[in-house]
Amino acid sequence: MRPHRNYPRQPVGWGTFTEAPPPVVAPYVEARPADWLLLAILRPAWAYRLELSLIVLLAVAYVWLGGELGRQEADRVIVAAAFVVALVGWTREPLARSFARSHIRRRWALACRHAELASRNDRVPWVMRCALTRAGEQLRIRLPAGAQVPDLESAAERLAAFLAVREVRVSRDPANARYARVVVLRRDPLADPAPIAWPLVKAGGCSLWEPIPVGENEDGNQVTVTLPERNLLAGGEPGAGKSTVVQVLIAAAALDPTVVLTLFDPKLVELAIWQGCAHRLVGPNVDEAIDVLKSLISELDDRYLTLLANRARKVAPGDGLPLHLVVVEELAFYTNGPDRKASAAFSVLLRDFVARGRAAGMVTVATTQKPSADVVPTYLRDLFGFRWALRCSTPEASDTILGRGWASQGHSAASIDPTARGVGLLLQEGGVPVRLRSCYLGDLDLADLARRAEHLRGTVQSTTPTLRLLDGTG
């Protein structure tokens, strides 16, 4: 374009289309016909290429049919074809999805221009791929030359405001800095109050070596956890659903008759349903908990001697050494109790067990309301490779569970609705926190699973226990 001081400011835009970007004002520029042709005709035509292509195809078909069959017959054929496309699912749905993707691409380009993300040569982040999900869309974005992903991240709120959506999340492609993954959330798919049934609730048995389904993510996909060689720490405020998470993991272990269960429950009632399946059930007695931990560490040492004798580095399926699942409910009760000496001894023993138990096939799952350093020592907390953060009161509390820095990157359990029980963020080793809703097991489901697990383990009681009244009669 040629600079011309005598010309007023000329608008440079796409025209008057509904989804066209706002006019960009270029100071003292004489707009050539070629510029108007590109900006007002060619670019909007490219943005609506799908719709225009279908219109051209329909017009060509109509003209051809009119020449072959006559105008009236061509009208009937075109109307009949339109009804077929609209009524038949395998033609209607792909076409509707294509129109939706085309609309999303136009809205995204317009949002980027409003957010001032266009480059000097008027290029905007380009949608390479668009996948529709039940919560919104997932986009693969290619950045124009000179742009970077942090620019897109800083404009996430402006993009969300223009698109009128719940949230826009941006993450960098780990393999290529020019690409970004953008998640457009139009609604919260995990806010549905209907509980998610556990897929194994009617299973006759399972293996703890296999992945355990624990919930569904925002895309409706199943989320699994593989416990061998891992340890899991779940945290969150009271009522967030920590016990629900633990019950699912215990149920999977109980349905594997080879797994040895050791349960620490200071309230006794949370895990009492599994007392017929557990090798040991420890209550609100720190001294007893220390003794049980010492026996577990003794067995751990014996296992390593067995592995040494067999020149093996770790326990593997089929080698005759069963998996152990150790569950500690309300970890703070044992690590931060009134008896400081006993609590410190328990913390040191548990740290040794968690640190060395992975290769020996001994898995630890613990829950706490807030695993801060004064409640759970950092030398113990940092040994848990899997972190599950349920609803927290502050972003700092969420970072205490997941690790420092995740809240600033948009992964904060403090943003979870307090009424959404079971919704949380699961961080698996080397990954990114995944927002999910855990499966739910009601009291009847738990009782049925416990009875089934007892039959598998051969620990069914021969007689029904008698409930005694508080006065000792009955």
Secondary structure, DSSP 8 states (H G I E B T S, - for coil): --B-TTS--EEE---S-TT----EEETTB---HHHHHIIIIIHHHHHTHHHHHHHHHHHHHHHHHHHHH-HHHHHHHHHHHHHHHHH-HHHHHHHHHHHHHHHHHHHHHHHHHHTT---TTS---EEEEEEE-SSEEEEEEE--TT--HHHHHHTHHHHHHHHT-SEEEEEE-TT-TTEEEEEEESS-GGG--S--B-TTTT-S---TTS-EEEEEETTS-EEEE--TT--EEEE-STTSSHHHHHHHHHHHHHTSTT-EEEEE-TTSSSSGGGTTT-SEEE-S-HHHHHHHHHHHHHHHHHHHHHHHHTT-SS--TTSS---EEEEESSHHHHHSSS-HHHHHHHHHHHHHHHHHHTTTTEEEEEEES---TTTS-HHHHTT-SEEEEE--SSHHHHHHHH-TTTGGGT--GGGS-TT-TTEEEEE-TTS--EEEEE-B--HHHHHHHHHHHHHHHT---SS------TTS--
